[in-house]
Amino acid sequence: MIPRIGDSIHITGMGLAGCCLAWQRHFRGEAFTWEDDDRPGAASKVAAGLINPVTGKNFSPSWRIADFLPEAEAFYAQVGELLGKQLWFPLPVWRLVAESEWAKVESKLSEAEPWIERIEKEVPGWSRAIVLKGGARVATREFCEGTRQHFAGARRPGNGLARDTPATILCEGAAGLMAGRLGRHRCAKGEILTVRAPWRNDRMLIGGGGWLVPTGDDTFRVGSTYVWDRLDGETTPEGRAKVEKIARLLGGDDFEVIAHDAGVRPIVRKSQPVIGPLEDGRVVFNGLGSKGSLYAPGVAARLAAWLGDAAAIDPDLDVRCLS
């Protein structure tokens, strides 16, 4: 069933997905209302906002990075100007490579070449560092909090299941997936530390199964764990120990933990987002996974075009093509 869009929509959930959709509607001059249950464990509350153009053990460019990266940078710059705060912080990414990894990474260099600035060969404790361009940090918490405040007048109390509006857009993140909204999911809990340390703050480090991101004033975000069998927003001693190990590996022993957070990543299929109509007449925007800061602005723009102009949904994103 195709929903009756009309002049307004109702957004359920104001994490990264909902907030980006709200702005895209605003930029188009189209109305919306919204609600959010402010639940613990929401990924947007704890996300480090890492933008990394080449990811994973396979050292492969992120899915459709050439499309979504410039859209994300322009979007956060525009919103940041309206909110009066910087949201996009460009930083080079140093992908640290162990000797045991080098042969595999070397075989991928040609594929990743557009994003490689240089290769550092003198890196203590590592075989090499691939220095990547296009990296950034998004201030996700400030973005979401600022967006909710900016659109406070459009907030409408509710229970997350509104049906009396022309179209309800479910931007529920992991909670919606765990409720069975899209069938099988691959949600994973991650724990992150915020630390204070006298480390270099002009680059992001990725390696050894983790990452370290400077956030200003000698603070850094460090993460992260992946847990699939305990999907809550609770921190654990085991998770802290694992992330502290990553902090020592990437930064050093001299640090102070000032915060410990946990959130659940909303993941379906190959960690790619989905949008489009559900059988009950509502619309879904979910599955941003661990790269929501990169994909949310562009995917929200495509959803807004479908809602407002009846533009075709990209098959790569269409929930009706989910398998």
C-alpha positions in Angstrom: 0.0 0.0 0.0 1.4 3.4 -0.9 0.8 5.9 1.9 -1.3 9.1 1.5 1.4 11.7 1.8 -0.5 15.0 1.7 1.0 18.2 3.0 2.6 16.9 6.2 4.2 13.8 7.7 4.8 12.6 11.2 8.3 11.5 12.1 8.6 8.9 14.8 12.1 8.9 16.3 14.5 11.8 16.2 17.9 10.2 16.1 20.1 10.6 13.0 17.5 9.4 10.6 14.6 11.4 11.9 16.7 14.6 12.4 18.1 14.4 8.9 14.6 13.9 7.4 13.3 16.8 9.4 15.9 19.1 7.9 15.3 17.8 4.4 11.6 18.5 4.7 12.4 21.9 6.1 14.7 22.7 3.2 11.9 21.8 0.8 9.4 24.0 2.6 7.3 20.9 3.6 5.6 20.4 6.9 6.1 17.7 9.5 5.5 16.9 13.1 7.7 14.6 15.2 8.0 12.6 18.4 10.8 10.9 20.2 10.8 8.6 23.3 14.4 9.5 24.2 15.2 5.9 24.9 18.5 4.8 26.4 20.8 2.8 24.1 19.9 4.8 20.9 22.9 4.8 18.6 22.8 8.6 17.9 23.3 9.3 21.6 26.7 7.7 21.7 27.9 7.6 18.1 31.4 9.1 17.5 30.3 10.4 14.1 33.3 8.8 12.4 33.5 9.4 8.6 36.0 6.9 7.0 36.1 6.6 3.2 37.9 3.2 3.2 36.7 0.7 5.8 36.9 -2.9 7.2 39.4 -5.7 7.2 39.1 -5.8 3.4 40.2 -2.2 3.1 37.4 -1.3 0.6 35.9 2.1 -0.1 32.6 2.6 1.7 29.5 1.8 -0.2 28.7 4.6 -2.7 31.1 6.9 -0.8 31.5 9.2 -3.9 27.7 9.9 -3.8 27.1 10.3 -0.1 30.2 12.0 1.2 29.8 15.3 -0.6 26.1 15.4 0.3 26.9 14.8 4.0 29.6 17.5 4.1 27.3 20.1 2.5 24.4 19.1 4.6 26.2 19.4 8.0 27.7 22.7 6.9 24.3 24.1 6.1 22.7 22.9 9.3 25.6 23.9 11.4 25.3 27.5 10.0 21.6 27.6 10.9 22.3 26.2 14.4 25.3 28.4 15.0 27.7 25.5 15.7 30.3 23.5 13.9 29.1 20.0 13.2 31.6 18.7 10.6 35.3 18.4 11.5 37.5 17.3 8.7 40.4 15.0 9.8 42.8 12.7 7.9 42.3 9.0 8.7 45.4 7.0 9.5 44.7 3.4 8.8 47.3 1.5 10.8 48.4 -1.7 9.2 50.1 -4.6 11.1 52.7 -6.7 9.3 50.3 -9.7 9.1 47.7 -7.5 7.3 49.9 -5.8 4.8 49.7 -8.3 2.0 45.9 -8.1 2.0 45.8 -4.3 2.3 48.5 -3.9 -0.5 46.3 -5.9 -2.9 43.5 -3.3 -2.3 45.5 -0.2 -2.8 44.5 0.3 -6.4 40.8 0.1 -5.5 41.2 2.6 -2.7 43.7 4.9 -4.6 41.3 7.9 -5.0 41.1 8.2 -1.2 44.8 7.6 -0.4 46.9 10.7 0.3 50.1 8.9 1.1 51.7 5.8 2.8 53.7 6.3 6.0 56.4 3.6 6.4 57.9 4.7 9.7 55.1 4.1 12.2 56.3 2.6 15.6 54.5 -0.6 16.3 53.0 -1.0 12.9 54.1 -2.0 9.4 52.7 1.1 7.7 49.9 3.7 8.0 47.7 4.5 5.0 46.8 8.1 5.3 43.3 8.7 3.8 41.6 11.9 2.7 37.9 12.5 3.0 37.8 11.7 6.7 35.8 13.7 9.2 34.0 13.6 12.6 30.4 14.6 12.9 29.2 16.0 16.2 26.2 13.7 16.2 24.9 14.4 19.7 25.1 18.2 19.2 23.4 17.8 15.8 20.5 15.8 17.2 20.0 17.9 20.3 20.2 21.1 18.2 17.8 19.8 15.7 15.2 18.8 18.3 15.5 22.3 19.9 15.2 24.0 16.6 12.1 22.2 15.7 10.6 22.0 19.2 7.4 23.7 18.0 6.7 20.8 15.7 6.9 18.2 18.5 3.8 16.2 19.1 3.3 13.9 22.1 2.5 10.3 21.1 3.3 6.7 21.6 5.4 6.0 18.5 2.6 4.4 16.6 0.8 7.4 15.1 -1.7 6.5 12.4 -3.9 9.6 12.2 -1.5 11.6 10.0 -1.2 11.5 6.2 2.0 9.5 6.5 3.9 8.2 9.6 7.7 7.8 9.0 9.2 5.3 11.3 12.8 6.4 12.1 13.0 4.1 15.2 16.6 2.7 14.8 17.5 -0.4 16.6 14.3 -0.4 18.7 12.2 -0.7 15.6 14.3 -3.5 14.2 14.3 -5.4 17.4 10.5 -5.1 17.5 10.5 -7.1 14.3 9.5 -4.2 12.0 11.6 -5.5 9.1 12.0 -9.2 10.0 15.5 -10.4 10.6 18.1 -7.9 11.7 21.8 -7.8 12.5 21.8 -5.2 15.3 24.9 -5.0 17.4 25.7 -3.3 20.7 28.8 -1.2 20.9 30.6 0.4 23.9 32.6 3.5 23.6 34.9 5.4 26.0 35.6 9.1 26.1 39.1 9.8 27.5 41.3 12.7 28.3 44.9 12.3 27.1 48.0 14.2 25.9 47.8 12.6 22.4 48.0 14.1 18.9 44.6 15.6 18.0 45.1 16.2 14.2 44.1 12.8 12.9 41.9 9.8 13.5 43.5 6.4 14.0 42.0 3.1 12.9 43.6 -0.2 13.5 43.8 -3.3 15.6 40.0 -3.7 15.5 39.3 -0.2 16.9 39.4 3.5 16.4 40.4 6.7 18.1 38.9 10.1 17.3 39.9 13.5 18.7 37.0 15.6 19.9 38.8 18.7 21.2 40.2 20.0 24.5 42.5 16.9 24.8 39.5 14.5 24.7 39.1 11.5 22.4 36.4 8.9 21.7 37.6 5.4 21.5 35.8 2.3 20.4 34.2 0.0 19.8 32.9 -3.4 20.7 30.4 -5.6 18.8 28.0 -7.7 20.8 25.0 -9.4 19.1 23.4 -11.3 22.0 22.8 -8.5 24.6 21.1 -5.6 22.8 20.6 -3.0 25.5 22.1 0.3 26.4 24.0 -0.9 29.4 27.7 -0.6 29.8 29.8 -3.6 31.0 33.1 -4.1 32.7 34.1 -6.5 29.9 33.3 -3.8 27.3 35.3 -1.2 29.1 38.3 -3.5 29.4 38.2 -4.2 25.6 38.0 -0.5 24.7 40.7 0.4 27.2 42.9 -2.1 25.4 42.1 -0.3 22.1 43.0 3.0 23.7 46.4 1.7 24.8 47.1 0.2 21.4 46.2 3.3 19.4 47.1 6.1 21.9 49.1 4.9 24.8 48.9 4.2 28.5 48.5 7.8 29.6 44.8 8.5 29.6 41.8 9.1 31.9 38.4 7.7 31.3 35.8 10.4 31.6 32.7 8.6 30.1 31.6 5.1 29.2 28.6 4.7 26.9 26.8 2.0 25.1 24.4 2.0 22.1 22.8 -0.4 19.7 23.6 -0.1 16.0 20.5 -0.5 13.7 21.7 -3.0 11.1 19.9 -4.9 8.3 21.3 -6.8 5.4 24.8 -5.6 4.4 24.8 -2.6 6.8 23.0 -0.5 4.1 20.0 1.8 5.0 16.5 1.2 3.7 13.6 3.5 3.0 10.1 3.1 1.7 6.5 2.0 2.3 5.5 -0.9 4.6 2.4 -3.0 4.0 0.5 -1.3 6.9 0.7 2.1 5.1 3.5 3.6 7.2 7.0 4.4 5.8 10.3 3.3 7.2 13.8 4.8 7.4 16.2 2.5 9.2 19.3 0.4 8.9 22.0 3.2 9.1 24.3 0.9 11.0 27.7 2.2 12.1 27.9 4.7 9.3 24.8 6.7 9.9 26.6 10.0 10.0 27.8 9.4 6.4 24.5 8.1 4.9 21.7 9.7 6.8 21.7 13.1 5.1 21.7 11.7 1.5 19.2 8.9 2.2 16.9 11.4 4.0 17.0 13.6 0.9 16.0 10.7 -1.3 13.2 9.8 1.0 12.0 13.4 1.1 12.0 13.5 -2.7 9.8 10.3 -2.8 7.5 11.7 -0.1 7.1 15.1 -1.7 7.6 14.5 -5.4 6.7 10.8 -5.8 10.3 10.3 -7.1 11.3 6.7 -7.6 13.1 5.1 -4.7 16.6 4.0 -5.6 16.5 0.1 -5.7 19.6 0.0 -3.5 17.6 1.7 -0.7 14.0 0.4 -1.3 12.7 -1.5 1.6 10.5 -3.5 -0.9 13.8 -4.9 -2.3 15.0 -6.0 1.1 16.1 -9.6 1.1 
